[in-house]
Structures are given as structure tokens and as C-alpha cells.
Amino acid sequence: MKSLILFAAITIFSFTETISFKAQAQNPEKQSQPNIILFMVDDMGWQDTSVPFYKETTELNKKYHTPNMERLAKMGVKFTQAYATSVCTPSRVSLQTGMNAARHKVTNWTAYNENQPTDEPYPGIKFPSWNYNGLSPVPDTPNTVYATPIAEILRENGYYTIHVGKSHMASYPTLGADPRNLGYDLNIAGNAVGGPKSYLGTENFGNQVKGGYTPAAIPGLELYHGKDVFLSEALTLEAKKALDNARFLQKPFYLYMAHYAVHAQYKPDMRFYQKYLDEGLGKQEAEYAALLQGMDKSLGDLMDYLEKYNLAKNTIIMFMSDNGGLTLVPPRGGKAFTHNLPLKSGKGSTYEGGIREPMMVYWPGVTKANSTNNQTIIIEDFFPTILEMADIKNYKTVQKIDGKSFAPYLRNNALRDSSRALIWHFPNNWQEGSQRSKEYKIVSETEGIGPSSAIRLGDWKLIYFYGLRKTELYDLKNDIGEHHNLVTEFPKKAMELTQLLNKKLEEEKAQFPTDKTTGKILKPIFKP
Amino acid sequence: MKSLILFAAITIFSFTETISFKAQAQNPEKQSQPNIILFMVDDMGWQDTSVPFYKETTELNKKYHTPNMERLAKMGVKFTQAYATSVCTPSRVSLQTGMNAARHKVTNWTAYNENQPTDEPYPGIKFPSWNYNGLSPVPDTPNTVYATPIAEILRENGYYTIHVGKSHMASYPTLGADPRNLGYDLNIAGNAVGGPKSYLGTENFGNQVKGGYTPAAIPGLELYHGKDVFLSEALTLEAKKALDNARFLQKPFYLYMAHYAVHAQYKPDMRFYQKYLDEGLGKQEAEYAALLQGMDKSLGDLMDYLEKYNLAKNTIIMFMSDNGGLTLVPPRGGKAFTHNLPLKSGKGSTYEGGIREPMMVYWPGVTKANSTNNQTIIIEDFFPTILEMADIKNYKTVQKIDGKSFAPYLRNNALRDSSRALIWHFPNNWQEGSQRSKEYKIVSETEGIGPSSAIRLGDWKLIYFYGLRKTELYDLKNDIGEHHNLVTEFPKKAMELTQLLNKKLEEEKAQFPTDKTTGKILKPIFKP
């Protein structure tokens, strides 16, 4: 017996080790924080909806059926002049960090694997060493921007943070490739993938049956493999489970609902496809329209969920897209560069078709039902806006925030500010697919796809194309289609905007392309 | 326009790439396959329940309250002579592979990190190079056993396979450390961890708040971090979600519900703790009893789920533990080596207290309600039994199966076979905690904790202790407590069993310990 007692005395240390934890704080004072859903669509153009964002209902508005977007538009406010960047990753990094692309320098889309700049070669141009590895939650990862992501701040202030769908904020295996390293408590189906290999559960969303990594395959939705479930539906079902978690936790939630839709490559969503064929659309455009409506159904399903569980009155819904609609043919049907009309061009271009987005906000008790707002806002503005909505003040970030909260325009729909200049910076060239032709490059030049910077002030918009050494000036109020370059008529305005653009780029420590022949750094210039 | 058409022709290849998949088969002929729940408890002793497994209700049966085990016992059959191995990993590998431990050679428990044999030194003994890295789904991983796991066969035959809780079948980072590599469609909270760092959600189940690996922390239950949710409850809530998945899939399911309970280190499950204090138990034993009852509630919750969704009539429930009850003091309260009475010793020992398990089966329409069966069965028998229950025939495995289906005893409760010899092989020494004392080793010798092999045939049980070079023979029918060594009285029987044991060990290509001084391989011998 004595031996047992001695044994007891000796081994007790290995069993009674205790752990001291600070439980993840749920600040009781913050219990009134609203839930927030940011419903983010991929590659959706300004006109890809039955909700009219132009002053009149267009042919495109008539082509697409998005009844749940109409429902949201009736509940809240639509912004007719909301902007993103012209390609995916820069917008997403701006959203997560509040930084303008010139500052964060993830100026083009990121490849799945690290250290692979994605620029399409452009004659005479050498691209800068931009942050082609994306966003990083830690410093000192080469070619990444180190920043405090919005979800981390929300989580630290009591939110349950949910990432659903496309992430595409950094390259594998840097830390930012996993949303859980960017402040998200839960990640469903997001990683370094940009465009989905397949939308079809019957095709395992592009995954090989037997394990291993398949390029561009969607991760983490094994439940639906082999099932006739479209990707947008699978993400919605999983998002609702995540909201169940939030209800269990009795925490406010931030749901970043980032659909892979409506990115290529298109597959028919059979719930809606036949209808569009019947309406006379060709195979490709019917697939695209069905993809849009499947995304729209997801929005409706989430709104239904909020109503079912009595959450609607305390849940903000924001709707946004990350860049303009794709207008290459194929994969789109019809005539190239017509898919965002009346806007010019589309994804990858600095013209309006590449950067203007369908945006809506419903903030219960704050936004006015069925209202419209033409204040200009830009993607990085979501960062301070969301934190303001969440009543989070005095937060600290390692980065300087360029975005401005648009909450004031939500609170007062009549408020306007035309004194703020918005800028776009793209010292890159968009690459889509691996095949390019000389003919395409010629078209790209006329369609604004190439290295460029731009500024908008009031109704004026100035674009500088580095490759062409060309300045264009438009009056968007009277020329939304950017048909009439006014540099000759308004040289003083062009000069003023060129200077302001340079000043802002300098402030944000922008990187510039260089002239391959002379080695000289190229900056926006204007010679009347 | 011509240029656009050419562009179209060139780029079409990058967008129309198609994928050819074979959807995961759900064989329509197998639609009548039953659902199967294997409810596996960790370190639960034969008497750790209010269900009497001995011929009479014991003091221990009165001490613990497991109403849902009583409910299951009333529905089905309890096996009073069901066996496992004396420590965790060997049992789990036998279960997944159908192999006896002598054959699979994962004869002791596996450490979290690879290449770390866990044997406690034993005087004069050199241990063999056993498979201390555990089970592997691929060949050629050093010190692993390559085998076809049961979940893989079930999955390939239409089952949705769910792993919940403790896995502990291989060391990190070998493939077997992740249940998803062992045939499980879904893994909740299982990896290379054996004993849980903490049962408390308020302690994040042992995880540090800020990422990174924490030794013995439970993975994947972040939802419950900081919440007052006990681990057994969190696993149950997640298991029910997994069953929701199965209903969505309309597939039969195999749920391997492997609780971390009732492994040390103990923490009070506040749902049941106070009651046991009130009944006069000390802190440690009240914690243990509450841990048992929390596990029991999980069983009840799953049974309720089956009834709610009308699945009870087509769902088999099997209840099992992986080794005998822990009887070291501390962490247990009371007197050491008394926690499995009337059985001798406990976890880590080859005496009955280390290997006899509380086992029950409910097979709707097959097992007889409220029945008892004293047929001997052993852990590897679950493999062929489950596959027979699932109506899967002619399956192929890379390993030879030692287990025998006990389905015949479920179909006919009167059937008995006393001609089959069961063997245990443990050329190791159990290590629990990192502190050991000389006194403990002396006790261990008298309690059967040390390198040994054993055989049971009919009511006879023979044990050979390699370190002590000692043979013991017991008549379990008349001496369940293994108090009377009968070698002197029955030398012929001892010789016969020693020979049979050696024959079986040879058949299974067992590894043996060696004499450290002479370098001679030690095998069970008996000299009358």
C-alpha cells in the first residue's frame, strides 16, 4: 500500500496539469451587434440582373431573371455607381483589407501555386514585381501584402465569421490561401482556386474520385460528390448549416457568402437552364443566365432562412460583385464586348464594363425601402463600412485604410460627396486562359484591356494606358459608354486629373510598369 | 469581326475541357443495407455501467448510472465475454483491419508523432521493432501495417462512412493519422491524439487560443470553443449533423462513434457531476462517473435521433470499449487495481480487468430483446461481422483476416463454440504518463502489466509473462478473478495451451521480445 501512495504522489503531476484559457470573448455590450451577410458574386456584370441599375430597363435586364435580387432591391437601396477593380483578386484583397489596389499591390489575379505572376505579356512592357502571392496574415512572406483582415477584427469583437465559397486571396501554400488564417472561424469550399473546375456535383466539382489535388477543383464539398447538386446550391446548403452554428453560439455572425458563380467555365444549372433555352438563348448564354439565377436563388434561400429564424430584422445584407462581367466570346455567347451594355468592355478592362458593379444594401431600420443611390463608392469602402455597421471602433490594423465608410449614405440617402477621387491601378495585363492570339491583343487595346491607371472625380473619368502611352477622358454623366474621348476639348481637366492621379499613386506607393526598351519607369503623363 | 472569330476558335479549347467521372456508386441492390452505429468507448471497464455484465449486480454497477445502456440492453443482446486488447491502438487497429494484434504488430499504443515507440522500459527486456507508426492505407511506410480498412470496404459498397471522436490508429504525419485516409467520408475530431488534453469547451478542448498544434488537443471542434459544452456532447451534436448528411444522401451510413470518454485526464461534466458528489463519491470518482454518464447520454441522444427520423428499425447499434478500465490511482480515486472487480487489474494488463469489455448489440429483427450471450468474441471479430451485417460479400483485403463473424450468435442466441482459441500478444510494456517509480513496477508485475502473451480456450486461460519467465493458468468459469494459478495442478493443460499459443503466434508471424543480456528471442515456454 505504501508503494501505491508513493506512486500516486509521483504520477499526480502528469494528470493534474491544468490549462489556463481566456475563452473567446463575447462582449456582452455588443449583443446588439447586427448580423452581416456580404453576398459576393464572381464576374457578375452591372447588367446581369433583372434589377435595373441603369436609368432605364435594358435588354440585358430583360434577358436575366433574378427575382430575389428584385426582392432585396425592394427592401433596401441599390447603388448605381459602385466600383470594384477589373479582375478578381485585387478586389477581394481590397475588401478584406480596406486598401486600394495601388497600396496592397496584389494588382492582378493570383495563381493557385505561389511565385507565378499571371500577367499576359504586353508588347514593350515590363511589369513590376507585384504581390503575386496575395494577402498574408503574417509579415515577411515574399510578394504578399501583410495586413489585418476584416474577419479577424470582426471575430475579435464577438462575431462568428463564416467564409463560404471562393476565397482566391493568396497562392498556395502561403497562409492567406486558407480563409481560416484570415480571421474566419469556418471555411467552406474556399482556397487558392479562382475559377471552378466544375459546377456539378455529378462531376465531384472537378475533383478526381481518388484523392489528391486536382487543379481548380472545389475543396471540401465531398458530401455532394456524385449527387445532382449544383455548386451554388451546395454552398447555400452549407451556409445554412453554418448559420445554424451561429444560432447555437448565440453570437452575431458575419457571413462572407462568396459564390463561385458566375465565373467560367459554365455548366448548365438544370433547375433553370431549359427555361432560357425556351426563351431563345443559345447554349452558352442559357448556361450563363441559369448560373445567374442559381446564384439569385441562393440569395433568396438565405433571406428565407433569416425570416424563418426571426433573424431578418437584425441582419444586414450587402450584395456585390468583384469585377465586371466577362465579355470574351467564347466562353460567352453572342458578340464579344457587348455583355455589359450600355457600359463599354468587361472583365479585365478599366472601362466601366470592367469595374462597375451591381450593388445593394439592406440595413434593417436604416436603409430606405426600394431606394436608389448614385453616390460613387469603391470596393475597399466595404471594410470601414462593415466595421462601422458592427459598431466596432478604434480597431487597429497594420495597414493604412484607403476605404471610406459609406454608412453615411445608407443613413441619409440624399447625402452626396462628389469631391472624393476614386482611383484604379493596374500595372499589369489580364490573362484569361492560356491561349492568346495577335487579333485578341488588337481588340484588347480598343477595349481597355492592358496596363492602365484611372481616376474618377465627380462625373469625370481619366484613364492612362501605359502600353499605348495614351490618355483618355470621359464625361460619364453624358457618356456612360465612354465613346467620346474629351482630352482635346478639355486639356486642362485632363492635366488636372493626371496630376491628381499621380499624387494619389505616389501616396499609396504604387508600383509602375517600365519601358522594356529604355528601362524607364512609366507613369501617367498628359501632353496636351 | 474576323479577328473575333479566330480568337474564338483558338480559345475554345481552354473553356470546353470536359471531365469524365464515375459518380460514387450507390448500388441500388444494396438499398436494403442496414445503417450501422459502432458506439466505441475509450478505457471503459467491464463494470463501468449500471448494466450488469457479471452474473450478479456488483457494487460498481450500483455506483454508475447508465440508463441508455440499460435501454439498449433491453432492446438487444449483451455479451458477457467480449474481449479487446489491453491498450488502445492495438484494439483500434484490429477493429479497422480484422487482424489480431500479433499479426498487425501495432502491439502498443502509438505516439502522436511518428517514430516514437511508447514502451516503458522493462528490466532485462528488449522490445521488437513493432509497428509503432500504426495502421497505413498504403504500403511501405516504415513501422506501419498496410491493410484495407473496414470503412473503405463499406464506402465502396455504398455506405456513407462517418468517423466521430478518437481515432488514434497511427502517428502523425503518416497517412493513417487522418481517418479520411482510412475510408471515412467524414472525420469529426479524430487524428493521432489518444488522450484528450481537455474535455471542456471552455478550455477549447485543450487548444491554444492562437492556432498552431497543441499536444493532445482535440482537433476540429472550434464551434464549441469557449462554450460550456462537454466534449462528449459536442461529438454527439456533430454526429447528428453527420447523420443529417446521410439522410440527405439517402445512403446507408456507418457511424463509428468513438468517444474520447472515458479516458483520463478527467474533467467534471457538470450535467452529472454534482449528483455523484451528493452520492458520496470523491472528486476523482465523481468526475469519472459523470464522464461515463455523459457518454451514456450520447448513446441515448443517438437512439432518440434514430427514432425521430424513423431510422431505428433499420439501424444496428453495437456498443464496445477498447480495453479495460483504468485502475491507476491517480487519476482514479479509491484503491488502485480495484476498479474492475470482480476482474483482476485493468488497462495495460493481460488479466481480465485489462481486456474484458462491456459489449452489446441491437440488430433490429435479428437479436432477441433483453438477452444475454456468453460466447467469447474478440475485437477483430467486429470486422467480418459488420461486413456480414452490411451484406457485403467477396470483398478483397490486402491483409489476412483473423476475426470471425459473430453474426451467427446474434441470429441464434443459443449457439456456442468453445473450440476456438483466442489469443493476446503484447511483446511490449504499457506506458502511461511519463513518470514511473520502482514501486509501480513491482505492483505491475503482480497486476499483469508487462510483456506477455495469452490464450483462452473454453474456460481455460493461460498467460506467459516474458519478463518474469512465468506461466499462469486460470479456470475462468470458477475463478474469474484469476486468483488461483493452476499450472501445478494442470501441467498437461498448461503445456497444451502453451503449444497452441506458440502455434498461433507463429501462424500470425508474431514478433517477440528478446533477453537483453543473452540476445535470445523469448517465446512462451512451460516447464512443468
Contacts between the chains, C-beta under 8 A, distances in Angstrom:
chain1	res1	chain2	res2	distance
A	2	B	439	7.8
A	3	B	437	7.8
A	3	B	439	3.4
A	3	B	440	7.4
A	3	B	442	6.3
A	3	B	443	6.1
A	4	B	329	6.6
A	4	B	335	7.8
A	4	B	336	5.2
A	4	B	439	7.4
A	4	B	443	6.7
A	6	B	437	6.0
A	6	B	439	5.2
A	7	B	328	7.8
A	7	B	329	7.9
A	7	B	336	7.7
A	7	B	437	5.2
A	7	B	439	5.4
A	7	B	440	4.5
A	7	B	443	7.2
A	8	B	329	5.7
A	8	B	330	5.7
A	8	B	336	8.0
A	10	B	435	5.1
A	10	B	436	7.8
A	10	B	437	5.1
A	10	B	440	8.0
A	11	B	328	7.0
A	11	B	330	6.4
A	11	B	433	5.4
A	11	B	435	5.2
A	11	B	436	7.9
A	11	B	437	7.9
A	11	B	440	7.8
A	12	B	330	5.3
A	13	B	435	6.6
A	14	B	433	3.7
A	14	B	434	5.9
A	14	B	435	5.5
A	15	B	264	5.9
A	15	B	265	5.1
A	15	B	330	5.5
A	15	B	331	4.3
A	15	B	433	6.8
A	16	B	265	7.6
A	16	B	330	7.5
A	17	B	265	7.5
A	19	B	197	7.0
A	19	B	198	5.8
A	19	B	203	5.2
A	19	B	206	6.3
A	21	B	202	7.2
A	21	B	203	5.0
A	21	B	204	5.7
A	21	B	209	6.5
A	22	B	209	6.3
A	23	B	202	5.6
A	23	B	204	7.7
A	23	B	225	7.6
A	23	B	226	3.7
A	24	B	204	7.9
A	24	B	209	6.9
A	24	B	225	5.9
A	24	B	226	3.9
A	25	B	226	7.9
A	26	B	226	7.5
A	181	B	211	7.8
A	185	B	222	6.1
A	185	B	223	7.7
A	186	B	222	7.5
A	186	B	223	7.6
A	197	B	19	7.0
A	198	B	19	5.8
A	202	B	21	7.1
A	202	B	23	5.7
A	203	B	19	5.1
A	203	B	21	5.0
A	204	B	21	5.6
A	204	B	23	7.8
A	206	B	19	6.3
A	209	B	21	6.5
A	209	B	22	6.3
A	209	B	24	7.0
A	211	B	181	7.9
A	222	B	185	6.2
A	222	B	186	7.6
A	223	B	185	7.7
A	223	B	186	7.6
A	223	B	245	5.3
A	223	B	248	7.2
A	223	B	249	7.1
A	225	B	23	7.6
A	225	B	24	5.9
A	226	B	21	7.9
A	226	B	23	3.6
A	226	B	24	4.0
A	226	B	25	8.0
A	226	B	26	7.8
A	227	B	23	7.9
A	227	B	249	7.0
A	237	B	248	8.0
A	241	B	241	7.1
A	245	B	223	5.2
A	248	B	223	7.2
A	248	B	237	7.9
A	249	B	223	7.0
A	249	B	227	6.9
A	264	B	15	5.9
A	265	B	15	5.0
A	265	B	16	7.6
A	265	B	17	7.5
A	328	B	7	7.9
A	328	B	11	7.0
A	329	B	4	6.6
A	329	B	7	7.9
A	329	B	8	5.7
A	330	B	8	5.7
A	330	B	11	6.4
A	330	B	12	5.3
A	330	B	15	5.5
A	330	B	16	7.7
A	331	B	15	4.3
A	335	B	4	7.8
A	336	B	4	5.3
A	336	B	7	7.7
A	433	B	11	5.5
A	433	B	14	3.7
A	433	B	15	6.8
A	434	B	14	5.9
A	435	B	10	5.1
A	435	B	11	5.1
A	435	B	13	6.6
A	435	B	14	5.4
A	436	B	10	7.9
A	436	B	11	8.0
A	437	B	3	7.8
A	437	B	6	6.1
A	437	B	7	5.2
A	437	B	10	5.1
A	437	B	11	7.9
A	439	B	2	7.9
A	439	B	3	3.4
A	439	B	4	7.4
A	439	B	6	5.3
A	439	B	7	5.3
A	440	B	3	7.5
A	440	B	7	4.6
A	440	B	11	7.8
A	442	B	3	6.5
A	443	B	3	6.3
A	443	B	4	6.9
A	443	B	7	7.2
